[in-house]
Amino acid sequence: MSRLPQWVGGAGAGLTRLAARLEERRRRTEAAAADGEGRLGNGAVRGHAVPPMPLEPPVVPGDTPTEAARPGGTPSEDGGATRATGASDATEAAAVAPVPSKPSTPPQEADGAAVPASVPAPPAYAPAVPSRPEPVDAVPWGIRVAAEAGWRLLVLAAAVYVIARAITGIQLVVLAFVAALLITALLQPTVAWLKHRGLPRGPATAITFITGFIIMGLVGWFVVWQVMDNIDSVSSRVQDGISELKDWLLRSPFHVTEGQINDIAKNLQDAIGSNTEEITSAGLEGVTVVIEMLTGILLAMFTTLFLLFDGRRIWEWLLKLVPSAAREGVAGAGPRAWRTLTAYVRGTVIVALIDAIFIGIGLYFLNVPLAVPLAVFIFLFAFIPLVGAVVSGALACVVALVTQGVFTALMVLVVVLAVQQIEGHILQPFILGRAVRVHPLAVILSVAAGGLIADIGGAVVAVPLVAVTNTVVSYLRSYAQEQALRRAPVPSREADG
């Protein structure tokens, strides 16, 4: 009778564990069926079987079986013999045996066919298919950088094109304003000198303005007077030179006959006669050009007057249009750009004056006609760096060749080359200095671009524009670096120690 309570207790514990295992199996079976239906419905399982989850016996807290109820007859506390009854064996066998679950209804496709609960796994030799990367990650880094830089360059090119088209549309106004800036840069030191001597701003501006334009007008009148005064003698010498050239060609080893020369002259006369209408229209266009030139001169004069008198307030008003974040940098770059422009104009005038004087003296001693007008042309063309010196020197050599012969032309060429070499290696570095130093390649490209955009006027203003731009960009770059250093956190002494 003493063994009956122990046997009853062991049977109750076995039934409890059996009920817990059955409940756990039922939950896992329902969870696996629900997971399979979700994967098939969403298309997540593509040719791979869902591996069954391993079933482990649950551990029920506080339900540890007694040693008497364990199968195999564990010795009891009182040291009695092991007990293994048929009831306990049946209980453990029932607990280990699998419990059949309720079959779940397989999901249905659109056409009514049943979808299998699992898909067979792929064979072992099938290669693994990697997932496709994002399109941004698939593009190489170099191509991405090139694309980023490319569209920014396209935007800059479009902006430059729009600005160039706008300048072309108002070419007369732009050239007049730029000419006024150059003249103001030339006359501003005189105004400052007169104000320093105690003269008020208004009278100082008026005296400088009137004196400057009177001098420029007298120079232009002198050139025209010299050309008109010597045109007859020059034309006669040109005819004599053409006759000498004809005789030289007849005696040259090129075997040119007089009939060929007469045919060339006749063809020139026929071309002039057949293009009379075009020449007339060109003359009418020349009248239009003269009118536009007079308009531009008047506009430049008035702009120069106001820049001399009220230039500082005009600059302060322009600064108000700049955003506040960039106003300090622009305010510092403006005076530096103006000093660069003033130094360029003043140095160019001095260098051009020296070239004109020495080349004019050489032409005078070589008895070349129109020596003074040629010297004035050399002075004016000196404002176009590199190109202007070549054109003015070639013009002087041609006049000497036609009027005085080959030897005189060669001597003029020697004089021009000597003066230009002295200018390029001594005068310009000494007078202009490093303030407006621009690379020769930049000079050539800027003159060519300015000539294509605005003809001779564009070629004249191209180099000072490049010099000013160089000064502004250099200052803004150094200013940005200085501001970045100021905003950088200063390391503390504790961190240094």
C-alpha positions, 0 to 999 in steps of 0.5 A: 500500500505504501507504493501506490501514492508514488505510482499515482504521482508519477502517472500524474507528472507524465500526463502533465508533460504529455499535455504540454508537449502536445500543446507545443507541437500544435502551436509549432504546426500551426505556425509552420503552416501559416509561414508557408502560406505567407511565403507562397502568397508573397512569392518569397519562396522561389525554388527552395524548400522550407526546412522543417523546424526541429522539435525539441521537448519543452521544458516546463518550469517547476515540473521536474519528474521525480526519480521514482517516475523516471523510466528504467527504475531509478533508485529511490531515497530509501534505497529500495529496488528500482521500479518500472511498471507497465503503466509508466512505460506506456506513459513514456511511449505515448509521450515520445510518439508523434502526434498527428496534426490537423492538415491545413488547407493548401493555398489556392492559385488564381485558376483554382489549382492547389499550390504545394506547401513546400518547393523542392530545394535546388540541386547542389550543383546549381550556382548561387545567383547574387542580388543586383546592386543599386544603379548608383553603386554599379557606376564606377567612381571615375565616371560619376566624378566625370559626369558631375564635372561635365554637367557643371561645365555645361552650365558654365558654358551656357552661362558664358554663351548667354552673357556673350550673346547679351554683350553682342546685342548691346555691344556699343553700350558695353564698349563705351562703358569699358572705354570709359573705365579705361579713360577713368583709370588713366585720369583718376590719379590726376583728380586725386592729385588736384584734390590733394592740393586743396582743389574741390572735387567738382573743379578737379574733375572738370579740369581733368576731364576737359584737359584729357579729352582736349588732348585726345582730340588734338592727337586725333586731329593731328593724325588726320591732318598729317594723313591728308597733308601727305596723301598726294606724295604717298600715292605718287610714291606708291605708283612709283613703287608699283612700277618698280615692282613690275620691272622687278617681276619682269627681270626676276627668275619667276618668268612672269610676262608683261601680259600676265601682269596686265591681265591681273590689273584688268581683272582687278579693274573688272572686279571693282566695276562689277562690285560697285553696288557692294562698294556703295553699300559698304560706303553707306555702312561706313556712314552708319559706323561713323554715326555709331562711333560718334554715339559711342564717343559721346556715351564714353565721355559722359560715363567718364565724367560721372565715374570721375566725379562720383565713382566711390558712391557708385561703387558703394551702391553696387555693393548693396546689390551683393548678398550680405554673405559675399559682400565683405569679400567683394568689397575687398576685391573691388579696390584691388581690381581697380588698382590693377586696372589703373596700373595696367592702363598707366603702364600701357600708356607709358610703354606705348608712348616710348614705342611710338617715340623711338620707332617714329624717330627711326622712321624720320631718319630713314626718310619714310613718309608719314612718320608722325601718323605711323608713330601715332598708329603704333601708339594706338595699336600698342593697347592690343598686346602682341598683336598690335605691335605686329600689325603696326610694325608690318604697316610701317615696313609696307609703307617703307617698302612701297615708298623707299625700297627694300633696303629701307624696309629692312632697316625699318624692320630692324628698328621695330624689332629692336624697340619691341624686344626692349619693350618686352624684356625691360619696359613691361616688367619694370613698369607694369610689374607683377600686378598685371602679369598675365601669361602670353598664352592667356593674352593671345587667347583673350585677344582672339576671343575679344576680337571675335566677340567685339572686333577691335574694341573687344581685342583692346579690352580683353587683356585688362579684363583678364588681368582684373579677373586674375586679381579678383580670383586670387584675392577671393581664393586667399580670402576664402582660405583665411575665413576657413582658418578663422572658423576652424576650432582652436585646439585647447591647451589641455588637449595639447598637453 
